[in-house]
């Protein structure tokens, strides 16, 4: 549900003429290769010109990054096939600061677009 909602945000922001960058990163880089992520993004008609899907790093690095940057956790227990992670979207300004977070499973797009406009302008 997160990627379809983000794709809606991308489409709505383009309709509003907002110049944004979108970044998604996998919490399972062993499975989510660049080709897998490319195919995944294509399923949701992602515009790759301003949306990057990141992979290829050590899982410990992403756990540390998520904790330090977003004050969240990634739980990757080798005995459990499910990886537990936040489902939030984060609005980050030009200085790299988290301005706001949103429930990535919620498809209420207009308030997010409004926040994006206020951060850009």
Secondary structure, 3 states (H helix, E strand, C coil): CHHHHHHHHHHHHHHCCCCCCEEEECCCCCCCCHHHHHHHHHHCCCCCCCEEEECCCCHHHHHHHHHHHHCCCEECCCCCCCCEECCEEEEECCCCCEEEEEECCCCCCHHHHHHHHHHHC
